């Protein structure tokens, strides 16, 4: 039997899966938005949720319709009375209920941009700490309000959203860097006066 002598392009001659992975993917462009989500201090389930949101993989009514699944109530947003198709951009940024939530936080989204671009623009004008963690928690709780409306029949409530948001963002005080804990608590205290 012949002995195989392989010379690998990374130089040392020893194979490892991590070296091969780096060899394959080092030259590819990195998505700054997705990288910031994975590096954020969000809870793991919220990181996955944010990734699904950015990649347009959440089961919004628009996604369900694109997959040719049957929707009895149609593809329109269930949280607003307007006849808007429920896309990620509409549901999380421009739906009247979502806009109430964002205005409470002092975040104004630009209508000309999609979710990915919108995440970078308001961060420059955001007054609180932990911008990415804040918007992910806010979007997560908007999603939960919609699910409660669909599956339990409860009407969307800004008060319930605020309670959930405050609870979720307070959990992040254990995950963020120590120097951000007190500014986060102070910012929440100002919001919920």
C-alpha positions as CSV (number, residue, x, y, z in Angstrom):
1,X,0.0,0.0,0.0
2,X,1.3,3.4,-0.9
3,X,1.9,6.0,1.8
4,X,0.2,9.3,1.2
5,X,2.3,12.4,1.8
6,X,0.1,15.5,1.8
7,X,1.4,19.0,2.1
8,X,-1.4,21.2,3.3
9,X,-1.6,24.8,2.1
10,X,-1.5,26.2,5.6
11,X,2.1,25.3,6.0
12,X,2.6,23.1,9.1
13,X,1.7,19.9,7.4
14,X,-0.6,18.8,10.2
15,X,-4.3,18.6,9.5
16,X,-6.9,19.9,12.0
17,X,-10.5,20.8,11.3
18,X,-10.1,24.3,12.7
19,X,-7.2,25.0,10.3
20,X,-9.2,23.7,7.4
21,X,-12.3,25.8,8.4
22,X,-10.1,28.9,8.6
23,X,-8.5,28.0,5.2
24,X,-12.0,27.8,3.6
25,X,-13.7,30.8,5.2
26,X,-10.9,33.4,5.9
27,X,-11.3,35.0,2.5
28,X,-15.0,35.4,2.6
29,X,-16.5,38.8,3.5
30,X,-17.8,39.0,7.0
31,X,-21.3,40.4,7.7
32,X,-20.8,43.1,10.4
33,X,-24.4,43.0,11.6
34,X,-24.5,39.2,12.0
35,X,-21.1,39.2,13.7
36,X,-22.3,41.9,16.2
37,X,-25.3,39.8,17.0
38,X,-23.2,36.7,17.8
39,X,-20.7,38.8,19.8
40,X,-23.5,40.6,21.7
41,X,-24.3,39.8,25.4
42,X,-27.9,38.7,24.5
43,X,-29.2,35.4,25.8
44,X,-28.5,32.6,23.3
45,X,-32.2,32.2,22.4
46,X,-32.3,35.9,21.6
47,X,-29.2,35.6,19.4
48,X,-30.9,32.9,17.4
49,X,-34.1,35.0,17.2
50,X,-32.1,38.0,16.0
51,X,-30.3,35.9,13.4
52,X,-33.6,34.6,12.1
53,X,-35.0,38.1,12.0
54,X,-32.0,39.5,10.1
55,X,-31.9,36.6,7.7
56,X,-35.7,36.9,7.1
57,X,-36.3,33.4,8.4
58,X,-39.0,34.1,11.0
59,X,-42.4,32.6,10.3
60,X,-44.1,35.9,9.4
61,X,-47.2,35.6,7.3
62,X,-45.2,36.7,4.3
63,X,-42.8,33.8,4.8
64,X,-45.6,31.4,5.4
65,X,-47.3,32.5,2.1
66,X,-43.9,32.2,0.2
67,X,-43.7,28.6,1.4
68,X,-47.2,28.0,0.0
69,X,-48.8,27.2,3.3
70,X,-52.4,27.9,3.8
71,X,-53.4,30.8,5.9
72,X,-57.0,31.1,6.8
73,X,-56.8,34.8,7.8
74,X,-54.5,35.8,4.9
75,X,-51.0,37.3,4.8
76,X,-51.9,40.7,6.4
77,X,-50.5,41.8,9.7
78,X,-52.6,40.8,12.7
79,X,-51.5,43.6,15.0
80,X,-52.6,46.5,12.8
81,X,-55.9,47.4,11.2
82,X,-54.2,48.4,7.9
83,X,-54.0,45.9,5.1
84,X,-50.2,45.6,5.2
85,X,-48.6,42.3,4.4
86,X,-46.8,41.0,7.4
87,X,-43.1,41.1,6.4
88,X,-40.3,41.3,8.9
89,X,-39.7,44.9,8.0
90,X,-43.4,45.9,8.5
91,X,-44.0,43.8,11.6
92,X,-40.9,44.8,13.6
93,X,-40.4,48.3,12.4
94,X,-43.4,50.0,10.9
95,X,-46.5,48.3,12.4
96,X,-48.4,50.8,14.6
97,X,-47.9,48.5,17.7
98,X,-44.2,48.1,17.0
99,X,-43.8,51.9,16.5
100,X,-45.4,52.5,19.9
101,X,-42.8,50.2,21.5
102,X,-39.9,51.8,19.6
103,X,-41.1,55.3,20.4
104,X,-41.2,54.4,24.1
105,X,-37.5,53.5,23.8
106,X,-36.7,56.6,21.8
107,X,-35.8,54.7,18.6
108,X,-36.9,56.0,15.2
109,X,-36.5,53.7,12.2
110,X,-35.8,54.9,8.7
111,X,-38.5,53.9,6.3
112,X,-36.0,53.7,3.4
113,X,-33.9,50.9,5.0
114,X,-34.5,47.3,5.7
115,X,-34.0,45.7,9.1
116,X,-30.3,45.0,8.6
117,X,-29.5,48.6,7.6
118,X,-31.8,50.1,10.2
119,X,-30.0,48.4,13.0
120,X,-26.8,50.4,12.3
121,X,-28.4,53.9,11.8
122,X,-30.4,54.5,15.0
123,X,-27.5,53.2,17.2
124,X,-25.7,56.5,16.5
125,X,-28.6,58.4,18.1
126,X,-29.5,56.0,20.9
127,X,-29.2,57.5,24.3
128,X,-29.0,54.3,26.4
129,X,-26.3,51.7,26.8
130,X,-26.4,48.2,25.2
131,X,-28.1,49.2,21.9
132,X,-28.1,45.8,20.3
133,X,-29.3,44.0,23.4
134,X,-32.1,46.6,23.8
135,X,-33.4,46.2,20.3
136,X,-33.2,42.4,20.3
137,X,-35.2,42.3,23.6
138,X,-37.7,44.8,22.3
139,X,-38.2,42.9,19.0
140,X,-38.4,39.6,20.9
141,X,-41.3,40.9,23.1
142,X,-43.1,42.4,20.1
143,X,-42.9,38.9,18.6
144,X,-44.3,37.4,21.9
145,X,-47.2,39.9,21.9
146,X,-48.1,38.8,18.4
147,X,-47.9,35.1,19.4
148,X,-50.1,35.7,22.4
149,X,-52.6,37.4,20.1
150,X,-52.7,34.6,17.6
151,X,-52.5,31.6,20.0
152,X,-54.2,32.9,23.1
153,X,-56.5,35.5,21.7
154,X,-55.2,38.3,23.9
155,X,-55.1,41.9,22.5
156,X,-51.6,43.4,22.1
157,X,-50.8,45.5,25.2
158,X,-48.1,48.1,25.4
159,X,-48.2,47.8,29.2
160,X,-47.6,44.0,29.0
161,X,-44.8,44.6,26.4
162,X,-43.1,47.1,28.8
163,X,-43.2,44.6,31.7
164,X,-41.7,41.8,29.6
165,X,-39.1,44.1,28.0
166,X,-38.0,45.4,31.4
167,X,-37.8,41.9,32.8
168,X,-35.7,40.6,29.8
169,X,-33.4,43.6,29.7
170,X,-32.7,43.3,33.5
171,X,-31.5,39.8,32.9
172,X,-28.8,41.2,30.7
173,X,-27.3,43.1,33.6
174,X,-25.7,39.8,34.5
175,X,-24.2,39.4,31.0
176,X,-22.9,42.8,30.1
177,X,-19.6,44.2,31.1
178,X,-19.4,45.5,34.7
179,X,-19.0,49.1,33.7
180,X,-22.3,49.0,31.7
181,X,-24.4,47.5,34.5
182,X,-25.1,50.8,36.4
183,X,-25.8,52.9,33.2
184,X,-28.2,50.1,32.1
185,X,-30.1,50.2,35.4
186,X,-30.1,54.0,35.4
187,X,-31.4,54.1,31.8
188,X,-34.2,51.7,32.7
189,X,-35.1,53.7,35.8
190,X,-35.5,56.8,33.6
191,X,-37.7,54.9,31.1
192,X,-40.0,53.5,33.7
193,X,-40.5,56.7,35.8
